[in-house]
Amino acid sequence: MRTLVLVLAAAAVAGAAVVSGQSPRGAATLDDVVTEIRALRADLKQSTRAGTEMQLLTSRLSLQEQRIAVLSNQRNDVSSRLAVEKSLR
């Protein structure tokens, strides 16, 4: 009888150790997955932000290039007019 009680107690302790050992691993694994998902979301958000900023900067650069081209043409026109005026005098 005493041996049976010891065997049952040992089985209960072993069973409790297995259950308690699995529970933290399961929770840790779930926590790891949640942490990884959060990190992936943060990376995706940063990539999206960087892409948007790149598009904005590209648009600004294009506008600046257009403005420089217009100003360059205006300068060339003024230089041509000035040359014509000098040649007439």
Stockholm file with secondary structure:
# STOCKHOLM 1.0

chainA/1-89         MRTLVLVLAAAAVAGAAVVSGQSPRGAATLDDVVTEIRALRADLKQSTRAGTEMQLLTSRLSLQEQRIAVLSNQRNDVSSRLAVEKSLR
#=GR chainA/1-89 SS CHHHHHHHHHHHHHHHHHHHHHHHHHHHHHHHHHHHHHHHHHHHHHHHHHHHHHHHHHHHHHHHHHHHHHHHHHHHHHHHHHHHHHHHC
#=GC SS_cons        CHHHHHHHHHHHHHHHHHHHHHHHHHHHHHHHHHHHHHHHHHHHHHHHHHHHHHHHHHHHHHHHHHHHHHHHHHHHHHHHHHHHHHHHC
//
